[in-house]
Amino acid sequence: MVTLHRAPSWKIAVYGRDHGVPHFHIEGKGWRCSVSIATLDLIIGDPPKAAFIEATAWAAGRQVELLKTWRDLNP
C-alpha cells in the first residue's frame, strides 16, 4: 500500500495486488471507499460527503500520478 496524501480526517492510498478498474481508496476512521481514477466516480463505500469532495478535488489534478502508482503496484 502506498499512501499518497494525508488530510486531517482521511487519506488516499493505492494498494498492490488489487483488482477491478484502476482505483484508489479514501480512508478515514471507521470507513473506506474506492474511487475510479479515470472518472473519479465512487465505486463502493459510503464516505462522508465533505471528505469525498475534498479527496476527489485533490485527486482531480493528480490522475496521471495515481494511474502510474496503480500500474506500478498492479502490473
mmCIF file of the N, C-alpha and C atoms, coordinates in Angstrom:
data_MODEL
# 
_entry.id   MODEL 
# 
loop_
_atom_site.group_PDB 
_atom_site.id 
_atom_site.type_symbol 
_atom_site.label_atom_id 
_atom_site.label_alt_id 
_atom_site.label_comp_id 
_atom_site.label_asym_id 
_atom_site.label_entity_id 
_atom_site.label_seq_id 
_atom_site.pdbx_PDB_ins_code 
_atom_site.Cartn_x 
_atom_site.Cartn_y 
_atom_site.Cartn_z 
_atom_site.occupancy 
_atom_site.B_iso_or_equiv 
_atom_site.pdbx_formal_charge 
_atom_site.auth_seq_id 
_atom_site.auth_comp_id 
_atom_site.auth_asym_id 
_atom_site.auth_atom_id 
_atom_site.pdbx_PDB_model_num 
ATOM 1   N N  . MET A 1 1  ? 0.841   -1.176 0.000   1.00 0.00 ? 1  MET A N  1 
ATOM 2   C CA . MET A 1 1  ? 0.000   0.000  0.000   1.00 0.00 ? 1  MET A CA 1 
ATOM 3   C C  . MET A 1 1  ? 0.889   1.243  0.000   1.00 0.00 ? 1  MET A C  1 
ATOM 4   N N  . VAL A 1 2  ? 0.501   2.200  -0.793  1.00 0.00 ? 2  VAL A N  1 
ATOM 5   C CA . VAL A 1 2  ? 1.197   3.477  -0.851  1.00 0.00 ? 2  VAL A CA 1 
ATOM 6   C C  . VAL A 1 2  ? 0.201   4.565  -0.478  1.00 0.00 ? 2  VAL A C  1 
ATOM 7   N N  . THR A 1 3  ? 0.532   5.329  0.548   1.00 0.00 ? 3  THR A N  1 
ATOM 8   C CA . THR A 1 3  ? -0.290  6.486  0.917   1.00 0.00 ? 3  THR A CA 1 
ATOM 9   C C  . THR A 1 3  ? 0.230   7.680  0.138   1.00 0.00 ? 3  THR A C  1 
ATOM 10  N N  . LEU A 1 4  ? -0.634  8.296  -0.650  1.00 0.00 ? 4  LEU A N  1 
ATOM 11  C CA . LEU A 1 4  ? -0.240  9.416  -1.498  1.00 0.00 ? 4  LEU A CA 1 
ATOM 12  C C  . LEU A 1 4  ? -0.568  10.771 -0.897  1.00 0.00 ? 4  LEU A C  1 
ATOM 13  N N  . HIS A 1 5  ? -1.523  10.806 0.013   1.00 0.00 ? 5  HIS A N  1 
ATOM 14  C CA . HIS A 1 5  ? -1.910  12.091 0.614   1.00 0.00 ? 5  HIS A CA 1 
ATOM 15  C C  . HIS A 1 5  ? -2.590  11.837 1.951   1.00 0.00 ? 5  HIS A C  1 
ATOM 16  N N  . ARG A 1 6  ? -2.304  12.692 2.902   1.00 0.00 ? 6  ARG A N  1 
ATOM 17  C CA . ARG A 1 6  ? -2.977  12.642 4.204   1.00 0.00 ? 6  ARG A CA 1 
ATOM 18  C C  . ARG A 1 6  ? -3.605  13.995 4.506   1.00 0.00 ? 6  ARG A C  1 
ATOM 19  N N  . ALA A 1 7  ? -4.848  13.954 4.884   1.00 0.00 ? 7  ALA A N  1 
ATOM 20  C CA . ALA A 1 7  ? -5.567  15.131 5.372   1.00 0.00 ? 7  ALA A CA 1 
ATOM 21  C C  . ALA A 1 7  ? -5.868  14.871 6.847   1.00 0.00 ? 7  ALA A C  1 
ATOM 22  N N  . PRO A 1 8  ? -6.388  15.841 7.565   1.00 0.00 ? 8  PRO A N  1 
ATOM 23  C CA . PRO A 1 8  ? -6.649  15.614 8.988   1.00 0.00 ? 8  PRO A CA 1 
ATOM 24  C C  . PRO A 1 8  ? -7.588  14.439 9.290   1.00 0.00 ? 8  PRO A C  1 
ATOM 25  N N  . SER A 1 9  ? -8.589  14.186 8.439   1.00 0.00 ? 9  SER A N  1 
ATOM 26  C CA . SER A 1 9  ? -9.548  13.133 8.772   1.00 0.00 ? 9  SER A CA 1 
ATOM 27  C C  . SER A 1 9  ? -9.645  12.023 7.730   1.00 0.00 ? 9  SER A C  1 
ATOM 28  N N  . TRP A 1 10 ? -8.765  12.025 6.726   1.00 0.00 ? 10 TRP A N  1 
ATOM 29  C CA . TRP A 1 10 ? -8.787  10.997 5.696   1.00 0.00 ? 10 TRP A CA 1 
ATOM 30  C C  . TRP A 1 10 ? -7.432  10.914 5.015   1.00 0.00 ? 10 TRP A C  1 
ATOM 31  N N  . LYS A 1 11 ? -7.235  9.816  4.280   1.00 0.00 ? 11 LYS A N  1 
ATOM 32  C CA . LYS A 1 11 ? -6.021  9.664  3.474   1.00 0.00 ? 11 LYS A CA 1 
ATOM 33  C C  . LYS A 1 11 ? -6.378  8.993  2.158   1.00 0.00 ? 11 LYS A C  1 
ATOM 34  N N  . ILE A 1 12 ? -5.497  9.152  1.178   1.00 0.00 ? 12 ILE A N  1 
ATOM 35  C CA . ILE A 1 12 ? -5.651  8.497  -0.111  1.00 0.00 ? 12 ILE A CA 1 
ATOM 36  C C  . ILE A 1 12 ? -4.539  7.470  -0.246  1.00 0.00 ? 12 ILE A C  1 
ATOM 37  N N  . ALA A 1 13 ? -4.944  6.232  -0.597  1.00 0.00 ? 13 ALA A N  1 
ATOM 38  C CA . ALA A 1 13 ? -3.982  5.143  -0.738  1.00 0.00 ? 13 ALA A CA 1 
ATOM 39  C C  . ALA A 1 13 ? -4.288  4.329  -1.989  1.00 0.00 ? 13 ALA A C  1 
ATOM 40  N N  . VAL A 1 14 ? -3.232  3.721  -2.521  1.00 0.00 ? 14 VAL A N  1 
ATOM 41  C CA . VAL A 1 14 ? -3.353  2.770  -3.621  1.00 0.00 ? 14 VAL A CA 1 
ATOM 42  C C  . VAL A 1 14 ? -2.730  1.470  -3.134  1.00 0.00 ? 14 VAL A C  1 
ATOM 43  N N  . TYR A 1 15 ? -3.422  0.364  -3.381  1.00 0.00 ? 15 TYR A N  1 
ATOM 44  C CA . TYR A 1 15 ? -2.985  -0.947 -2.921  1.00 0.00 ? 15 TYR A CA 1 
ATOM 45  C C  . TYR A 1 15 ? -2.442  -1.780 -4.067  1.00 0.00 ? 15 TYR A C  1 
ATOM 46  N N  . GLY A 1 16 ? -1.460  -2.606 -3.764  1.00 0.00 ? 16 GLY A N  1 
ATOM 47  C CA . GLY A 1 16 ? -0.953  -3.595 -4.696  1.00 0.00 ? 16 GLY A CA 1 
ATOM 48  C C  . GLY A 1 16 ? -1.807  -4.841 -4.620  1.00 0.00 ? 16 GLY A C  1 
ATOM 49  N N  . ARG A 1 17 ? -1.709  -5.655 -5.665  1.00 0.00 ? 17 ARG A N  1 
ATOM 50  C CA . ARG A 1 17 ? -2.493  -6.890 -5.751  1.00 0.00 ? 17 ARG A CA 1 
ATOM 51  C C  . ARG A 1 17 ? -3.986  -6.614 -5.601  1.00 0.00 ? 17 ARG A C  1 
ATOM 52  N N  . ASP A 1 18 ? -4.391  -5.473 -6.104  1.00 0.00 ? 18 ASP A N  1 
ATOM 53  C CA . ASP A 1 18 ? -5.800  -5.092 -6.053  1.00 0.00 ? 18 ASP A CA 1 
ATOM 54  C C  . ASP A 1 18 ? -6.464  -5.574 -7.336  1.00 0.00 ? 18 ASP A C  1 
ATOM 55  N N  . HIS A 1 19 ? -7.740  -5.452 -7.441  1.00 0.00 ? 19 HIS A N  1 
ATOM 56  C CA . HIS A 1 19 ? -8.476  -5.961 -8.590  1.00 0.00 ? 19 HIS A CA 1 
ATOM 57  C C  . HIS A 1 19 ? -9.456  -4.901 -9.092  1.00 0.00 ? 19 HIS A C  1 
ATOM 58  N N  . GLY A 1 20 ? -10.051 -5.185 -10.236 1.00 0.00 ? 20 GLY A N  1 
ATOM 59  C CA . GLY A 1 20 ? -11.040 -4.261 -10.783 1.00 0.00 ? 20 GLY A CA 1 
ATOM 60  C C  . GLY A 1 20 ? -10.392 -3.156 -11.594 1.00 0.00 ? 20 GLY A C  1 
ATOM 61  N N  . VAL A 1 21 ? -11.181 -2.134 -11.888 1.00 0.00 ? 21 VAL A N  1 
ATOM 62  C CA . VAL A 1 21 ? -10.666 -0.987 -12.637 1.00 0.00 ? 21 VAL A CA 1 
ATOM 63  C C  . VAL A 1 21 ? -9.646  -0.249 -11.781 1.00 0.00 ? 21 VAL A C  1 
ATOM 64  N N  . PRO A 1 22 ? -8.702  0.452  -12.414 1.00 0.00 ? 22 PRO A N  1 
ATOM 65  C CA . PRO A 1 22 ? -7.753  1.236  -11.623 1.00 0.00 ? 22 PRO A CA 1 
ATOM 66  C C  . PRO A 1 22 ? -8.491  2.205  -10.699 1.00 0.00 ? 22 PRO A C  1 
ATOM 67  N N  . HIS A 1 23 ? -8.160  2.145  -9.428  1.00 0.00 ? 23 HIS A N  1 
ATOM 68  C CA . HIS A 1 23 ? -8.859  2.954  -8.439  1.00 0.00 ? 23 HIS A CA 1 
ATOM 69  C C  . HIS A 1 23 ? -7.954  3.263  -7.258  1.00 0.00 ? 23 HIS A C  1 
ATOM 70  N N  . PHE A 1 24 ? -8.390  4.193  -6.439  1.00 0.00 ? 24 PHE A N  1 
ATOM 71  C CA . PHE A 1 24 ? -7.697  4.496  -5.190  1.00 0.00 ? 24 PHE A CA 1 
ATOM 72  C C  . PHE A 1 24 ? -8.710  4.410  -4.064  1.00 0.00 ? 24 PHE A C  1 
ATOM 73  N N  . HIS A 1 25 ? -8.190  4.373  -2.864  1.00 0.00 ? 25 HIS A N  1 
ATOM 74  C CA . HIS A 1 25 ? -9.033  4.283  -1.675  1.00 0.00 ? 25 HIS A CA 1 
ATOM 75  C C  . HIS A 1 25 ? -8.948  5.592  -0.905  1.00 0.00 ? 25 HIS A C  1 
ATOM 76  N N  . ILE A 1 26 ? -10.077 6.045  -0.431  1.00 0.00 ? 26 ILE A N  1 
ATOM 77  C CA . ILE A 1 26 ? -10.123 7.146  0.530   1.00 0.00 ? 26 ILE A CA 1 
ATOM 78  C C  . ILE A 1 26 ? -10.493 6.474  1.849   1.00 0.00 ? 26 ILE A C  1 
ATOM 79  N N  . GLU A 1 27 ? -9.683  6.693  2.865   1.00 0.00 ? 27 GLU A N  1 
ATOM 80  C CA . GLU A 1 27 ? -9.889  6.023  4.143   1.00 0.00 ? 27 GLU A CA 1 
ATOM 81  C C  . GLU A 1 27 ? -9.912  7.032  5.285   1.00 0.00 ? 27 GLU A C  1 
ATOM 82  N N  . GLY A 1 28 ? -10.844 6.825  6.185   1.00 0.00 ? 28 GLY A N  1 
ATOM 83  C CA . GLY A 1 28 ? -10.935 7.631  7.390   1.00 0.00 ? 28 GLY A CA 1 
ATOM 84  C C  . GLY A 1 28 ? -11.219 6.711  8.567   1.00 0.00 ? 28 GLY A C  1 
ATOM 85  N N  . LYS A 1 29 ? -11.363 7.268  9.717   1.00 0.00 ? 29 LYS A N  1 
ATOM 86  C CA . LYS A 1 29 ? -11.626 6.460  10.902  1.00 0.00 ? 29 LYS A CA 1 
ATOM 87  C C  . LYS A 1 29 ? -12.997 5.791  10.785  1.00 0.00 ? 29 LYS A C  1 
ATOM 88  N N  . GLY A 1 30 ? -12.994 4.461  10.645  1.00 0.00 ? 30 GLY A N  1 
ATOM 89  C CA . GLY A 1 30 ? -14.231 3.708  10.584  1.00 0.00 ? 30 GLY A CA 1 
ATOM 90  C C  . GLY A 1 30 ? -14.888 3.612  9.217   1.00 0.00 ? 30 GLY A C  1 
ATOM 91  N N  . TRP A 1 31 ? -14.230 4.092  8.160   1.00 0.00 ? 31 TRP A N  1 
ATOM 92  C CA . TRP A 1 31 ? -14.817 3.992  6.829   1.00 0.00 ? 31 TRP A CA 1 
ATOM 93  C C  . TRP A 1 31 ? -13.725 3.939  5.764   1.00 0.00 ? 31 TRP A C  1 
ATOM 94  N N  . ARG A 1 32 ? -14.103 3.403  4.599   1.00 0.00 ? 32 ARG A N  1 
ATOM 95  C CA . ARG A 1 32 ? -13.208 3.336  3.451   1.00 0.00 ? 32 ARG A CA 1 
ATOM 96  C C  . ARG A 1 32 ? -14.065 3.235  2.198   1.00 0.00 ? 32 ARG A C  1 
ATOM 97  N N  . CYS A 1 33 ? -13.599 3.832  1.113   1.00 0.00 ? 33 CYS A N  1 
ATOM 98  C CA . CYS A 1 33 ? -14.299 3.718  -0.154  1.00 0.00 ? 33 CYS A CA 1 
ATOM 99  C C  . CYS A 1 33 ? -13.282 3.594  -1.279  1.00 0.00 ? 33 CYS A C  1 
ATOM 100 N N  . SER A 1 34 ? -13.772 3.158  -2.429  1.00 0.00 ? 34 SER A N  1 
ATOM 101 C CA . SER A 1 34 ? -12.949 3.046  -3.629  1.00 0.00 ? 34 SER A CA 1 
ATOM 102 C C  . SER A 1 34 ? -13.478 4.021  -4.672  1.00 0.00 ? 34 SER A C  1 
ATOM 103 N N  . VAL A 1 35 ? -12.542 4.653  -5.384  1.00 0.00 ? 35 VAL A N  1 
ATOM 104 C CA . VAL A 1 35 ? -12.889 5.674  -6.374  1.00 0.00 ? 35 VAL A CA 1 
ATOM 105 C C  . VAL A 1 35 ? -12.125 5.387  -7.664  1.00 0.00 ? 35 VAL A C  1 
ATOM 106 N N  . SER A 1 36 ? -12.821 5.426  -8.788  1.00 0.00 ? 36 SER A N  1 
ATOM 107 C CA . SER A 1 36 ? -12.195 5.233  -10.092 1.00 0.00 ? 36 SER A CA 1 
ATOM 108 C C  . SER A 1 36 ? -11.199 6.358  -10.375 1.00 0.00 ? 36 SER A C  1 
ATOM 109 N N  . ILE A 1 37 ? -10.010 5.986  -10.815 1.00 0.00 ? 37 ILE A N  1 
ATOM 110 C CA . ILE A 1 37 ? -9.012  7.002  -11.166 1.00 0.00 ? 37 ILE A CA 1 
ATOM 111 C C  . ILE A 1 37 ? -9.448  7.761  -12.418 1.00 0.00 ? 37 ILE A C  1 
ATOM 112 N N  . ALA A 1 38 ? -9.983  7.056  -13.391 1.00 0.00 ? 38 ALA A N  1 
ATOM 113 C CA . ALA A 1 38 ? -10.334 7.689  -14.670 1.00 0.00 ? 38 ALA A CA 1 
ATOM 114 C C  . ALA A 1 38 ? -11.471 8.693  -14.548 1.00 0.00 ? 38 ALA A C  1 
ATOM 115 N N  . THR A 1 39 ? -12.506 8.343  -13.780 1.00 0.00 ? 39 THR A N  1 
ATOM 116 C CA . THR A 1 39 ? -13.701 9.183  -13.742 1.00 0.00 ? 39 THR A CA 1 
ATOM 117 C C  . THR A 1 39 ? -13.923 9.904  -12.415 1.00 0.00 ? 39 THR A C  1 
ATOM 118 N N  . LEU A 1 40 ? -13.212 9.487  -11.386 1.00 0.00 ? 40 LEU A N  1 
ATOM 119 C CA . LEU A 1 40 ? -13.378 9.983  -10.012 1.00 0.00 ? 40 LEU A CA 1 
ATOM 120 C C  . LEU A 1 40 ? -14.770 9.683  -9.457  1.00 0.00 ? 40 LEU A C  1 
ATOM 121 N N  . ASP A 1 41 ? -15.412 8.660  -10.019 1.00 0.00 ? 41 ASP A N  1 
ATOM 122 C CA . ASP A 1 41 ? -16.710 8.209  -9.524  1.00 0.00 ? 41 ASP A CA 1 
ATOM 123 C C  . ASP A 1 41 ? -16.511 7.238  -8.372  1.00 0.00 ? 41 ASP A C  1 
ATOM 124 N N  . LEU A 1 42 ? -17.430 7.281  -7.433  1.00 0.00 ? 42 LEU A N  1 
ATOM 125 C CA . LEU A 1 42 ? -17.433 6.344  -6.319  1.00 0.00 ? 42 LEU A CA 1 
ATOM 126 C C  . LEU A 1 42 ? -17.756 4.951  -6.839  1.00 0.00 ? 42 LEU A C  1 
ATOM 127 N N  . ILE A 1 43 ? -16.917 3.966  -6.507  1.00 0.00 ? 43 ILE A N  1 
ATOM 128 C CA . ILE A 1 43 ? -17.154 2.578  -6.910  1.00 0.00 ? 43 ILE A CA 1 
ATOM 129 C C  . ILE A 1 43 ? -17.909 1.850  -5.810  1.00 0.00 ? 43 ILE A C  1 
ATOM 130 N N  . ILE A 1 44 ? -17.402 1.959  -4.601  1.00 0.00 ? 44 ILE A N  1 
ATOM 131 C CA . ILE A 1 44 ? -18.034 1.278  -3.473  1.00 0.00 ? 44 ILE A CA 1 
ATOM 132 C C  . ILE A 1 44 ? -17.666 2.025  -2.190  1.00 0.00 ? 44 ILE A C  1 
ATOM 133 N N  . GLY A 1 45 ? -18.566 1.985  -1.233  1.00 0.00 ? 45 GLY A N  1 
ATOM 134 C CA . GLY A 1 45 ? -18.331 2.619  0.057   1.00 0.00 ? 45 GLY A CA 1 
ATOM 135 C C  . GLY A 1 45 ? -19.300 3.757  0.291   1.00 0.00 ? 45 GLY A C  1 
ATOM 136 N N  . ASP A 1 46 ? -19.249 4.287  1.488   1.00 0.00 ? 46 ASP A N  1 
ATOM 137 C CA . ASP A 1 46 ? -20.145 5.363  1.891   1.00 0.00 ? 46 ASP A CA 1 
ATOM 138 C C  . ASP A 1 46 ? -19.349 6.407  2.678   1.00 0.00 ? 46 ASP A C  1 
ATOM 139 N N  . PRO A 1 47 ? -18.526 7.175  1.972   1.00 0.00 ? 47 PRO A N  1 
ATOM 140 C CA . PRO A 1 47 ? -17.693 8.158  2.665   1.00 0.00 ? 47 PRO A CA 1 
ATOM 141 C C  . PRO A 1 47 ? -18.500 9.376  3.098   1.00 0.00 ? 47 PRO A C  1 
ATOM 142 N N  . PRO A 1 48 ? -18.023 10.076 4.112   1.00 0.00 ? 48 PRO A N  1 
ATOM 143 C CA . PRO A 1 48 ? -18.640 11.363 4.436   1.00 0.00 ? 48 PRO A CA 1 
ATOM 144 C C  . PRO A 1 48 ? -18.538 12.288 3.215   1.00 0.00 ? 48 PRO A C  1 
ATOM 145 N N  . LYS A 1 49 ? -19.598 13.001 2.931   1.00 0.00 ? 49 LYS A N  1 
ATOM 146 C CA . LYS A 1 49 ? -19.664 13.828 1.725   1.00 0.00 ? 49 LYS A CA 1 
ATOM 147 C C  . LYS A 1 49 ? -18.511 14.832 1.643   1.00 0.00 ? 49 LYS A C  1 
ATOM 148 N N  . ALA A 1 50 ? -18.220 15.503 2.737   1.00 0.00 ? 50 ALA A N  1 
ATOM 149 C CA . ALA A 1 50 ? -17.152 16.510 2.722   1.00 0.00 ? 50 ALA A CA 1 
ATOM 150 C C  . ALA A 1 50 ? -15.799 15.878 2.414   1.00 0.00 ? 50 ALA A C  1 
ATOM 151 N N  . ALA A 1 51 ? -15.524 14.730 3.005   1.00 0.00 ? 51 ALA A N  1 
ATOM 152 C CA . ALA A 1 51 ? -14.253 14.041 2.755   1.00 0.00 ? 51 ALA A CA 1 
ATOM 153 C C  . ALA A 1 51 ? -14.158 13.612 1.296   1.00 0.00 ? 51 ALA A C  1 
ATOM 154 N N  . PHE A 1 52 ? -15.247 13.098 0.741   1.00 0.00 ? 52 PHE A N  1 
ATOM 155 C CA . PHE A 1 52 ? -15.251 12.670 -0.661  1.00 0.00 ? 52 PHE A CA 1 
ATOM 156 C C  . PHE A 1 52 ? -14.980 13.853 -1.588  1.00 0.00 ? 52 PHE A C  1 
ATOM 157 N N  . ILE A 1 53 ? -15.625 14.967 -1.334  1.00 0.00 ? 53 ILE A N  1 
ATOM 158 C CA . ILE A 1 53 ? -15.427 16.157 -2.165  1.00 0.00 ? 53 ILE A CA 1 
ATOM 159 C C  . ILE A 1 53 ? -13.988 16.652 -2.075  1.00 0.00 ? 53 ILE A C  1 
ATOM 160 N N  . GLU A 1 54 ? -13.448 16.726 -0.872  1.00 0.00 ? 54 GLU A N  1 
ATOM 161 C CA . GLU A 1 54 ? -12.063 17.185 -0.681  1.00 0.00 ? 54 GLU A CA 1 
ATOM 162 C C  . GLU A 1 54 ? -11.076 16.234 -1.350  1.00 0.00 ? 54 GLU A C  1 
ATOM 163 N N  . ALA A 1 55 ? -11.261 14.942 -1.139  1.00 0.00 ? 55 ALA A N  1 
ATOM 164 C CA . ALA A 1 55 ? -10.324 13.952 -1.666  1.00 0.00 ? 55 ALA A CA 1 
ATOM 165 C C  . ALA A 1 55 ? -10.364 13.895 -3.195  1.00 0.00 ? 55 ALA A C  1 
ATOM 166 N N  . THR A 1 56 ? -11.542 13.938 -3.772  1.00 0.00 ? 56 THR A N  1 
ATOM 167 C CA . THR A 1 56 ? -11.616 13.889 -5.234  1.00 0.00 ? 56 THR A CA 1 
ATOM 168 C C  . THR A 1 56 ? -11.120 15.202 -5.855  1.00 0.00 ? 56 THR A C  1 
ATOM 169 N N  . ALA A 1 57 ? -11.250 16.305 -5.146  1.00 0.00 ? 57 ALA A N  1 
ATOM 170 C CA . ALA A 1 57 ? -10.675 17.568 -5.631  1.00 0.00 ? 57 ALA A CA 1 
ATOM 171 C C  . ALA A 1 57 ? -9.152  17.457 -5.659  1.00 0.00 ? 57 ALA A C  1 
ATOM 172 N N  . TRP A 1 58 ? -8.569  16.858 -4.621  1.00 0.00 ? 58 TRP A N  1 
ATOM 173 C CA . TRP A 1 58 ? -7.121  16.636 -4.598  1.00 0.00 ? 58 TRP A CA 1 
ATOM 174 C C  . TRP A 1 58 ? -6.725  15.712 -5.746  1.00 0.00 ? 58 TRP A C  1 
ATOM 175 N N  . ALA A 1 59 ? -7.472  14.635 -5.944  1.00 0.00 ? 59 ALA A N  1 
ATOM 176 C CA . ALA A 1 59 ? -7.139  13.635 -6.961  1.00 0.00 ? 59 ALA A CA 1 
ATOM 177 C C  . ALA A 1 59 ? -7.317  14.162 -8.382  1.00 0.00 ? 59 ALA A C  1 
ATOM 178 N N  . ALA A 1 60 ? -8.203  15.109 -8.579  1.00 0.00 ? 60 ALA A N  1 
ATOM 179 C CA . ALA A 1 60 ? -8.517  15.601 -9.924  1.00 0.00 ? 60 ALA A CA 1 
ATOM 180 C C  . ALA A 1 60 ? -7.284  16.101 -10.664 1.00 0.00 ? 60 ALA A C  1 
ATOM 181 N N  . GLY A 1 61 ? -6.374  16.713 -9.984  1.00 0.00 ? 61 GLY A N  1 
ATOM 182 C CA . GLY A 1 61 ? -5.161  17.219 -10.623 1.00 0.00 ? 61 GLY A CA 1 
ATOM 183 C C  . GLY A 1 61 ? -4.022  16.231 -10.637 1.00 0.00 ? 61 GLY A C  1 
ATOM 184 N N  . ARG A 1 62 ? -4.277  15.008 -10.151 1.00 0.00 ? 62 ARG A N  1 
ATOM 185 C CA . ARG A 1 62 ? -3.205  14.027 -9.995  1.00 0.00 ? 62 ARG A CA 1 
ATOM 186 C C  . ARG A 1 62 ? -3.552  12.656 -10.565 1.00 0.00 ? 62 ARG A C  1 
ATOM 187 N N  . GLN A 1 63 ? -4.456  12.613 -11.509 1.00 0.00 ? 63 GLN A N  1 
ATOM 188 C CA . GLN A 1 63 ? -4.888  11.321 -12.056 1.00 0.00 ? 63 GLN A CA 1 
ATOM 189 C C  . GLN A 1 63 ? -3.745  10.585 -12.757 1.00 0.00 ? 63 GLN A C  1 
ATOM 190 N N  . VAL A 1 64 ? -2.841  11.292 -13.413 1.00 0.00 ? 64 VAL A N  1 
ATOM 191 C CA . VAL A 1 64 ? -1.696  10.645 -14.062 1.00 0.00 ? 64 VAL A CA 1 
ATOM 192 C C  . VAL A 1 64 ? -0.824  9.973  -13.008 1.00 0.00 ? 64 VAL A C  1 
ATOM 193 N N  . GLU A 1 65 ? -0.539  10.674 -11.937 1.00 0.00 ? 65 GLU A N  1 
ATOM 194 C CA . GLU A 1 65 ? 0.266   10.111 -10.836 1.00 0.00 ? 65 GLU A CA 1 
ATOM 195 C C  . GLU A 1 65 ? -0.437  8.913  -10.195 1.00 0.00 ? 65 GLU A C  1 
ATOM 196 N N  . LEU A 1 66 ? -1.726  9.034  -9.969  1.00 0.00 ? 66 LEU A N  1 
ATOM 197 C CA . LEU A 1 66 ? -2.491  7.931  -9.378  1.00 0.00 ? 66 LEU A CA 1 
ATOM 198 C C  . LEU A 1 66 ? -2.460  6.700  -10.277 1.00 0.00 ? 66 LEU A C  1 
ATOM 199 N N  . LEU A 1 67 ? -2.646  6.900  -11.585 1.00 0.00 ? 67 LEU A N  1 
ATOM 200 C CA . LEU A 1 67 ? -2.642  5.775  -12.514 1.00 0.00 ? 67 LEU A CA 1 
ATOM 201 C C  . LEU A 1 67 ? -1.262  5.137  -12.592 1.00 0.00 ? 67 LEU A C  1 
ATOM 202 N N  . LYS A 1 68 ? -0.207  5.940  -12.581 1.00 0.00 ? 68 LYS A N  1 
ATOM 203 C CA . LYS A 1 68 ? 1.153   5.390  -12.593 1.00 0.00 ? 68 LYS A CA 1 
ATOM 204 C C  . LYS A 1 68 ? 1.389   4.548  -11.349 1.00 0.00 ? 68 LYS A C  1 
ATOM 205 N N  . THR A 1 69 ? 0.981   5.041  -10.203 1.00 0.00 ? 69 THR A N  1 
ATOM 206 C CA . THR A 1 69 ? 1.140   4.286  -8.958  1.00 0.00 ? 69 THR A CA 1 
ATOM 207 C C  . THR A 1 69 ? 0.348   2.993  -9.017  1.00 0.00 ? 69 THR A C  1 
ATOM 208 N N  . TRP A 1 70 ? -0.893  3.057  -9.508  1.00 0.00 ? 70 TRP A N  1 
ATOM 209 C CA . TRP A 1 70 ? -1.721  1.850  -9.647  1.00 0.00 ? 70 TRP A CA 1 
ATOM 210 C C  . TRP A 1 70 ? -0.994  0.809  -10.521 1.00 0.00 ? 70 TRP A C  1 
ATOM 211 N N  . ARG A 1 71 ? -0.488  1.265  -11.671 1.00 0.00 ? 71 ARG A N  1 
ATOM 212 C CA . ARG A 1 71 ? 0.171   0.341  -12.606 1.00 0.00 ? 71 ARG A CA 1 
ATOM 213 C C  . ARG A 1 71 ? 1.473   -0.214 -12.028 1.00 0.00 ? 71 ARG A C  1 
ATOM 214 N N  . ASP A 1 72 ? 2.211   0.589  -11.288 1.00 0.00 ? 72 ASP A N  1 
ATOM 215 C CA . ASP A 1 72 ? 3.440   0.104  -10.649 1.00 0.00 ? 72 ASP A CA 1 
ATOM 216 C C  . ASP A 1 72 ? 3.128   -0.991 -9.626  1.00 0.00 ? 72 ASP A C  1 
ATOM 217 N N  . LEU A 1 73 ? 2.028   -0.830 -8.888  1.00 0.00 ? 73 LEU A N  1 
ATOM 218 C CA . LEU A 1 73 ? 1.678   -1.790 -7.837  1.00 0.00 ? 73 LEU A CA 1 
ATOM 219 C C  . LEU A 1 73 ? 0.854   -2.963 -8.350  1.00 0.00 ? 73 LEU A C  1 
ATOM 220 N N  . ASN A 1 74 ? 0.253   -2.823 -9.536  1.00 0.00 ? 74 ASN A N  1 
ATOM 221 C CA . ASN A 1 74 ? -0.623  -3.857 -10.097 1.00 0.00 ? 74 ASN A CA 1 
ATOM 222 C C  . ASN A 1 74 ? -0.233  -4.130 -11.551 1.00 0.00 ? 74 ASN A C  1 
ATOM 223 N N  . PRO A 1 75 ? 0.955   -4.744 -11.744 1.00 0.00 ? 75 PRO A N  1 
ATOM 224 C CA . PRO A 1 75 ? 1.443   -4.960 -13.129 1.00 0.00 ? 75 PRO A CA 1 
ATOM 225 C C  . PRO A 1 75 ? 0.576   -5.958 -13.893 1.00 0.00 ? 75 PRO A C  1 
# 
